[in-house]
Amino acid sequence: MSFDLDMKKFWEVNEKCKNVKEDIVRVPVSIYLDGDWICEYLKLDNAKYYSDFDYQQENRLRCSEITEREFAYTIHPSVDFGVIMDSSVYGGEVNYESNATPTLKPVVNDPDEIDSFVEKMRRVDVLDQGLIPKYLEWREKIKARYGIDLKYGDGIKGCATMMGQICGITNFLTWIITDPEEMRKLIGCWLETSKRYLKKMREVTGFPKDRHGFSFASDVAGMLSPDLYRDFIMQAEKELYDMFSPNPGDSRFYHADYHMLHHLDALREIGVNAVNIDPYIEPKQILEKMPDVVVYGQIPPTKVLLYGTPEQVYECAKRDIEQAGPGKHLVLCTAGSINPGTSFENLKAMCRAAEDFGYIY
């Protein structure tokens, strides 16, 4: 079948459907093409894209010309440091690779280093750390050049992922068992540093005081057992939700690309009401555990959207719409990031499914 669609009209309608709390006519679609997708599509040097302001913005706009022509999708100027900016405040050296997203060198390599590391972090000015000065510099350039005033502070990397970036994932998963008290100190440091970081970033970027809602992105959380998540991390993440998303109805969003079915009870208990998680499950499995949640998903990003046919994407999107039903519990997208190499044809098929089956409200 043909998956052709008037994409300009589609996105105009979609813009009016983004807030599922309002009176909308159709299941919304969410597509975000990140730096990794852009670099692969344009065959760019990843290291230069993530470290050179002019190169990054020029290629975002060049790619936008293509995506606008292909399916009326715009890529705006933005500051894109991959997944490491939040954790860079802890001092890890940035590793740039020509064919991969940036990573950070761990800054804690032995549990015996945690006490001194925690004491050091109490004294640092987070605005002077890691990639933050570059972010603020690039942000001003974007405002001057393109008239876009970027705000920062509505979400960060989650605790488990941040621990993996500070210590290394293997060390974190080991030390939480072998050195639990030291890890509690490090998680406490993460919580207090995150509060300072978010408050300062909100202040310096002019984040609206009346704008509530908060999100975590924490793939590594899925590697923990339910007991370990509850014992070490759950309360710390709840504390940040309570601080930055305090009111009933405020968005509490959780993203994780890994297995998360075993954590859904805990997420419900801390008030999570929107999820983009776990490409290995279907919407009905999430809604059985969290009947009031909005599911951002649940198309598998690799097996279906990247490697599947347009027909398979279309059928998977239809399944998600039917499982979520007419209660405004679905924003149609991938369960995780859109992988580099994902085709326009498959993205269009997802949109076509929303157009064909999504007018259920």
C-alpha positions in Angstrom: 0.0 0.0 0.0 1.0 3.6 -0.4 2.0 5.6 2.7 1.9 8.9 1.0 0.3 11.7 3.1 -0.1 15.4 3.0 2.6 15.8 5.7 2.3 19.6 6.0 -1.3 19.2 6.9 -0.5 16.3 9.1 1.9 18.2 11.3 -0.5 21.2 11.5 -3.1 18.9 13.0 -0.5 17.2 15.1 0.5 20.5 16.7 -3.0 20.8 18.0 -3.0 17.3 19.4 0.2 17.4 21.5 -1.5 18.0 24.8 -3.5 14.9 25.6 -5.1 16.6 28.6 -7.0 18.9 26.2 -9.8 18.3 23.7 -7.9 16.8 20.7 -9.1 14.9 17.7 -6.3 12.4 17.0 -3.6 10.4 18.6 -0.5 12.6 18.5 2.8 11.5 16.9 6.2 12.4 18.4 9.3 12.2 16.2 12.7 13.6 17.3 15.7 13.2 15.0 18.8 13.7 17.2 22.4 14.4 16.4 23.3 10.8 15.9 20.6 10.4 13.2 21.7 13.7 11.6 25.4 12.6 11.6 24.7 9.2 10.0 22.3 10.6 7.4 24.7 13.4 6.3 27.9 11.3 6.8 29.3 13.9 9.2 32.2 13.8 11.6 30.5 13.1 14.9 33.4 14.6 16.9 33.1 17.9 15.0 29.3 17.9 15.1 29.3 17.7 18.9 32.2 20.1 19.5 32.0 22.8 16.8 29.1 25.3 17.0 29.1 26.5 13.4 29.4 22.9 12.0 26.6 21.7 14.2 24.1 24.5 13.3 25.0 24.6 9.6 24.4 20.8 9.3 21.2 20.9 11.4 19.8 23.5 9.0 21.1 21.5 6.0 19.5 18.4 7.2 16.3 20.3 7.9 16.0 21.3 4.3 16.0 17.6 3.4 13.6 16.5 6.1 11.2 19.4 5.2 11.2 18.2 1.6 10.8 14.6 2.5 8.1 14.8 5.1 7.6 18.4 6.2 9.6 17.9 9.4 11.8 20.8 10.7 15.0 20.5 12.6 15.7 23.7 14.5 19.0 25.2 15.7 19.8 23.8 19.2 22.6 22.9 21.5 23.3 19.2 21.1 26.0 17.6 23.2 24.5 14.1 23.0 23.8 12.4 26.4 26.6 13.7 28.6 26.0 17.3 29.4 24.2 16.8 32.8 26.9 14.3 34.1 29.7 16.5 32.8 29.2 18.7 35.9 31.0 15.9 37.8 34.2 16.5 36.0 34.7 13.6 33.6 36.8 14.1 30.6 34.8 14.2 27.3 35.8 11.6 24.7 34.9 12.6 21.1 34.8 9.9 18.4 34.4 10.5 14.7 31.8 7.8 14.4 30.0 7.8 17.7 28.2 10.0 20.3 30.5 11.6 22.9 31.1 9.7 26.2 32.7 10.7 29.5 35.7 9.2 31.3 34.6 7.9 34.7 35.8 10.2 37.6 35.4 7.7 40.4 37.3 4.5 39.9 37.3 3.0 43.4 34.8 3.2 46.2 37.5 4.6 48.5 37.5 7.8 46.3 33.8 8.5 47.0 34.2 10.5 50.3 36.7 12.9 48.8 34.7 13.2 45.6 31.5 14.1 47.5 33.4 16.7 49.5 34.8 18.2 46.3 31.4 18.4 44.7 30.0 20.3 47.6 32.4 23.1 46.8 32.2 23.4 43.0 30.2 26.0 41.1 28.2 23.8 38.7 28.0 26.6 36.2 31.7 26.4 35.8 31.9 22.6 35.3 32.1 20.4 32.3 30.2 21.4 29.3 28.0 23.9 31.1 30.1 27.0 30.1 30.0 25.9 26.5 26.3 25.3 26.6 25.7 28.8 28.0 28.0 30.3 25.3 26.3 28.3 22.5 22.9 29.2 23.8 23.7 33.0 23.5 25.0 32.4 20.0 21.7 30.7 19.0 19.7 33.5 20.6 21.7 36.2 18.7 21.9 34.4 15.4 18.5 32.7 15.2 16.3 34.5 17.8 15.7 31.2 19.7 15.8 31.6 23.5 16.6 28.1 24.8 15.5 27.3 28.4 17.0 24.5 30.5 15.9 22.6 33.5 12.8 20.5 32.9 14.6 17.2 33.2 18.0 15.5 33.6 19.6 12.1 33.2 18.2 9.8 35.9 20.2 8.6 39.0 21.2 5.1 37.8 22.4 6.4 34.4 24.3 9.3 36.1 26.0 6.8 38.4 27.0 4.8 35.3 28.6 7.9 33.8 30.4 8.9 37.0 31.7 5.4 37.9 31.3 3.3 34.8 28.3 1.0 34.5 30.0 -2.2 35.6 31.5 -0.5 38.6 28.1 1.0 39.6 26.3 -2.3 39.3 29.1 -4.0 41.3 29.5 -1.4 44.1 25.8 -1.0 44.8 26.2 -4.6 46.0 29.7 -4.7 47.5 29.9 -1.1 48.9 26.3 0.0 49.5 27.1 2.7 52.1 29.6 4.4 49.9 27.1 4.3 47.0 24.4 5.8 49.2 26.8 8.7 49.8 27.4 9.1 46.1 23.6 9.0 45.3 23.1 11.6 48.0 25.7 13.7 46.3 23.9 13.3 43.0 20.6 14.4 44.6 22.0 17.6 46.2 24.2 18.4 43.1 21.1 18.0 40.9 19.1 20.4 43.0 21.8 23.0 42.7 22.4 22.4 39.0 18.7 22.6 38.0 18.0 25.6 40.1 21.0 27.5 38.7 20.3 26.4 35.1 16.7 27.5 35.4 17.8 30.8 36.8 20.5 31.6 34.2 18.4 30.5 31.2 15.2 32.2 32.4 13.1 29.1 32.9 9.5 30.2 33.5 8.7 30.0 37.2 5.1 28.9 36.5 6.2 26.1 34.2 6.0 22.8 36.0 6.8 19.2 35.0 9.9 17.1 35.1 11.5 14.2 33.3 14.2 11.6 33.9 16.1 9.7 31.2 17.7 6.6 32.8 18.3 3.5 30.7 20.5 2.0 33.4 17.6 1.9 35.9 16.3 -1.2 34.0 19.5 -3.1 34.9 18.6 -2.9 38.6 16.3 -5.3 40.5 13.1 -3.8 41.9 14.6 -4.1 45.4 17.8 -2.3 44.5 15.9 0.5 42.7 13.6 1.0 45.7 16.3 0.8 48.2 18.8 3.2 46.6 17.2 5.4 44.0 13.4 5.6 44.2 13.3 8.2 47.0 16.0 10.4 45.5 14.2 10.6 42.1 10.8 11.2 43.9 12.4 14.1 45.7 13.3 15.8 42.4 9.8 15.1 41.0 8.3 16.6 44.2 10.5 19.7 43.9 10.0 20.4 40.2 6.7 18.8 39.4 4.8 19.5 42.7 1.2 19.8 41.6 -1.5 17.2 40.8 -1.5 16.9 37.0 2.0 18.2 36.5 3.9 15.9 34.1 6.2 13.3 35.7 7.9 11.7 32.7 10.3 8.7 32.7 12.4 7.5 29.7 14.4 4.3 29.6 15.4 2.3 26.5 16.0 -0.9 28.5 13.7 -3.5 30.2 11.5 -1.7 32.7 8.4 -3.8 33.3 9.8 -4.8 36.7 9.9 -1.2 37.8 6.4 -0.1 36.8 4.9 -0.5 40.3 7.6 1.8 41.7 7.2 4.4 39.0 3.4 4.5 39.7 4.1 4.9 43.4 6.3 8.0 42.8 3.7 9.6 40.6 5.1 9.0 37.1 2.3 9.8 34.7 4.0 9.6 31.3 6.6 7.0 30.1 8.8 6.3 27.1 10.2 3.0 28.1 11.1 -0.6 27.2 10.9 -1.5 23.5 10.3 -5.1 24.5 6.7 -4.7 25.8 3.4 -3.5 24.4 1.2 -0.6 25.6 -1.3 -3.0 27.2 1.4 -4.3 29.5 2.2 -0.8 30.7 -1.4 0.2 31.1 -2.2 -2.9 33.2 0.3 -1.7 35.8 -0.2 2.1 35.3 -3.8 2.6 34.1 -3.6 6.4 34.2 -0.3 6.8 32.4 0.3 8.3 29.0 2.5 5.9 26.9 5.0 7.5 24.5 5.6 4.5 22.3 5.5 1.6 21.8 7.2 1.0 18.4 10.5 -0.9 18.8 13.1 1.5 17.5 15.5 -1.2 16.2 13.6 -4.4 15.3 10.6 -2.5 13.7 11.3 1.1 12.9 14.9 0.7 11.8 15.0 -2.8 10.2 11.3 -3.4 9.6 9.3 -2.7 6.4 6.9 0.3 6.2 4.1 -2.3 6.4 5.5 -3.7 9.6 5.8 -0.2 11.1 2.2 0.6 10.0 0.8 -2.6 11.7 2.8 -2.0 14.9 1.5 1.6 15.1 -2.1 0.3 14.5 -1.6 -2.2 17.3 -0.5 0.5 19.7 -3.4 2.7 18.9 -5.9 -0.1 19.4 -4.3 -1.3 22.7 -4.3 2.2 24.2 -7.8 2.9 23.1 -9.9 6.1 23.1 -8.8 7.3 26.6 -6.0 9.5 25.4 -3.3 7.2 26.8 -1.0 7.2 23.8 1.5 9.5 22.0 2.6 7.4 19.1 6.4 7.2 18.8 9.3 4.8 19.3 9.9 3.1 22.6 13.3 4.9 22.8 15.3 7.0 20.5 15.0 6.9 16.7 18.1 5.0 15.5 20.6 6.4 12.9 19.7 5.0 9.6 15.9 4.9 10.2 14.3 5.7 6.8 11.8 8.4 5.9 9.5 5.7 4.5 9.2 4.1 7.9 8.6 7.4 9.6 5.9 8.2 7.1 4.3 4.8 7.8 4.0 5.7 11.5 2.3 9.0 10.6 0.0 7.3 8.1 -1.1 4.8 10.8 -2.0 7.7 13.1 -4.0 9.3 10.3 -5.8 6.1 9.4 -6.6 4.8 12.9 -6.0 7.7 15.3 -9.2 9.7 15.1 -10.7 8.0 18.1 -11.2 10.9 20.5 
